[in-house]
Amino acid sequence: MRTIGVITTARSDYGIYRPLLSLIKNDPDLRLHLMVSGMHLSPQFGSTVTEIEADGFVVDERIESILTADTPEGMAGSIGLGVTGFALAYSKHRPDVLVVLGDRFEMFAAALAAVPFRIPLAHIHGGEVTEGALDDVWRHCLTKMSHLHFVSTAAYGARVRQLGEEQWRIHVSGALSLDNVRVVKLVSREELAQRFKISIPERFVLVTFHSVTTEYENTGWQCGELLAALSQTDFPVLFTMPNADPGGSVIRRMIQEYLHNHSNAQAVENLGTEGYFSAMSLASAMVGNSSSGIVEAAPFKLPVVNVGTRQKGRILSANIINTTYQRDEISKAITQATADSFRENLADLISPYGDGHAAERIVRVLRETNLDAKLLSKSFQDYLPN
């Protein structure tokens, strides 16, 4: 039986992983070895490891990797703590293949620790670009450390190829999160309100705003402009809270102040996959700078106001309106996004990120790939444009 190690460090990647974890768990030829770290283990971020266990998954390892400092020093220290913790975990149990996803610094630490152990790495969501975040650095480093690549579009596969990776290692799986969109059962407006003890008005905007880590010194101004724009439109708002990035605590504090001064605003720390998708299905528009607005919103025909530079470089679909950080521009974009005419034009929208069957493709490759010297011995392929 082949052991597939999977690293999850935050609610964001766990929500994406769920269909893959279920397929691995139920495959008779595979054994799931789930390693939980990062924000999952932090009470500040809701100790979401309990949600993983509530979903029926066994947590095989818990690796502490988050320091409380909301600074570049804290991020660097967390990487060091994570490398040490994951090294100890791998010394106790070495999976046959290790799956890592995306672009977070905690995920980078897990992969970096695996390199000396010669554990084959399978990376999901390589080749993408987010010029406004340090995530770009971690993502491309993960690509170069990895032995198998599961990309969400052919264009991203070409970029992984351009990074010197051999073509046979690259698999266009589509975005794994769209599997969730296809299979997750959405809950009603009433059930969502009852579950999270909030009200869900007929029309509201869903707001998720994270620190732009390449510009974290400007977090207060950027968030202030967004909140001013929301206040100008006077639209009911449902906030979800930011990640553990430098500047994240500033956003949290400013959202709490906004809630205090605006009776039509509410916040939930973590809606979970089912709750978040249900909120997306009910919202009039989504506002902020989360990758969920880029990847998952299209199947819901949900208008998105993408604020600032955090997602700069991503492939975009017609539901997305890009804005700067200026409050008047954001306000104008929210008005455009919430207009009935804009939504009506999205009726035939098709996501560029796949068909919702990524997990099946990934599991097939994890099951059938030979774990031999050819897989581990990487050869850099020079990029020769036509």
C-alpha positions, 0 to 999 in steps of 0.5 A: 500500500502506497502512503500519500502524505498530505500537508495542510496548514490553513483553512484555505488549503484544507477546503481545496484538499477535501475531495482529494483527501476523500479519494485517497482515503477510500482508495484500496491501494493508497494510505492517507497520512495527514500532517496538520500545521500552521493556522489549523493549530492556532486558537487565534485562527479558530483551531480548525484542526477540529473541523478536519477531525469532524470531517472524519479524517485522522490527523497523523501529525501535528506540527507547530509552525506559527509564531504570534508576531505579525511581522517579517521576522515572525514569518521568517521565524515561523518558516524555521520552526516549521522546517524543524518540526517537519524534519522531526515528523519525517524522521519518524514516518517517511511517506512514499509521496508528499502532496503540497499545495499552493504558495503559503510560507508554511507549505514552503517550510514543509517541502523544504524539510522534505528535500534532504529526506529525498521524499518525492513531492507532488505540487498542486497549483504551480505556475501561477502568478500573484505579483502582489504577494510573497506567495509568488516566491514560495510557489516557484520554489515549491515548483523547483523542489517538486517532482510532480506538478498538478496545474490548474490550466494549460497556460500554467503548465507551460509556465512550469515547463518554462521553469525548467521542468520536464514535460512528463512531470506536468499534469493539467488537472484543473483547479481542485477547488472546483471539485468542491463546487461540483459536489458540496451541498449548499445550505439555504439562507436560513440554515446559513444564518442559524449555523453562524448566528448571523443574518443573511439579507436578501442582498449583501456583499461577501468581503475577504481581504488579505494583507498584500505581503509585498506592500504590508507597510501600506496595509492600513491605508489599503484596508482603510480605502476598502472600508471607506468604499463599503461605507459609501455604498452602504451595502450590507457586508459579510466579512471573513477574516484574513490569514496569518500574514504580516499586516493581517492583525491590522486588517482584523482590528480595522474590520472590528472597528467597522463592525462597531460603527456599521450595524449592517456589517457582520463577520465570521472567522471561518465559514468552512467550505460548505458555508463559504460556497453557500455564502458565495451562492447567495451574495450579490457580489464578492469584494476583496483580494482573495484567490477564491474570487479568481478561481471559485466565483465563476461557477456561481456566476458571482460578480467579483471586485478584485482590489489592488495588486495581490492577485495581479498575474492570474488568469481572469474571467468576465465576472471580475472587475479589477480596481486600484486601492482608491475608495472612489474606484472601489465604490464605483466597481461595487455599484457596477458589480451589484447591478442586475445587468452585470450579473445577467451578462454572466449567464454563459460564463465558463471557468477557465480553471477546469471541470471539477474532476481534478481529484480523480486525475491527481489520484490516478497519477499518485497511484500509478507513477513509478517511485523510482530513480527517474522520478527523484533525479530531476533534469533541468530542461532549457526553455527554447522558444519557437 
